[in-house]
Amino acid sequence: MSKTTPATQALTRAGIAFSLARYDYDADVGRVGLAAAEALGVSPAEVFKTLMAELDGKPVCAIVPSDEEVNMKKLAAALGGKSAQMMKPADAERLTGYRVGGISPLGQRRPVPAALDELASLYEEIFINGGQRGLQIRIRPDDLVRALGCTWADLVR
C-alpha cells in the first residue's frame, strides 16, 4: 500500500500536519468506518466517514462520525440547498477518483462543497479516509476545515 495518495499530496502541498494509520481492510464488512475504528483501537466517534451526496442534483460531500447517519435535510440546509440524497456508489467513484471504502474528502478529482459534522470539534484529532482502502489520515479538525474550505455543521440525526 502506497503512503502517497491524492489526499496526502493535497495536505502536503497545503503544509498541513497529519499522520497515517493503516489497518486490514475487509470488503465484506458492511460498515467500513466502524471496522476501521475497531482495527485502530479508537472510538467510532473519532473515525469520520466520507459520504458523497447530491444536493439539488449537484455533488457534495458530508463528513460525519462513523457511528452516525447523515441527516439529508440538515445536509441540504448546511450547504444552502433544498434536497439532498446519497450518490450512487459508481457515480461517487467516478467523481472522486477513489473506490468506495477508500473515498477521502481530500484530493478528489473535482473539489465539491463539503461539510464537516460539528461533533469533530470534540476531538483534538480525528481520522478520515486517506484515499485507499485500509488507510486513514489522522488530522486536527480545524486543519481539515482549512484544507477543504468546508463548512462546520450539525449533520447527524
TAHU-V690686 format. One line per field, one symbol per residue. ss: DSSP state (H for helix, E for strand, C for the rest). phi: phi as a letter, one per 20 degrees, with the letter a starting at -180 (. if undefined). psi: psi as a letter, one per 40 degrees, with the letter a starting at -180 (. if undefined). A space follows every 10 residues. Layout:
ss->???
phi->???
psi->???
//
This chain:
ss->CCCCCHHHHH HHHHCCCCEE EECCCCCCCC CHHHHHHHHH CCCHHHEEEE EEEEECCEEE EEEEECCCCE CHHHHHHHCC CCCEEECCHH HHHHHHCCCC CCCCCCCCCC CCEEEEEHHH HHCCCEEEEC CCCCEEEEEC HHHHHHHHCC EEECCEC
phi->.fedcgffff fffemdfbcd cdbffdfeff dgffffgffe mcfgfedded decddlndfb cddcgfecdf effffgffdm ddbcbfefgf fffffendeg ncfdfemfgc gcgccdffff ffcfccdcfe obfncddebf gffffffeme deaeddf
psi->hiehiddddd dddefhhiii hiihhheehd gdddddddde fiideehhih hhihhfeiii hhhiieeiih hdddddddef adhiiiiidd ddddddeiih eehieifidh hihihhhedd eeidiihiie eihehihhih ddddddddfi ihihei.
//
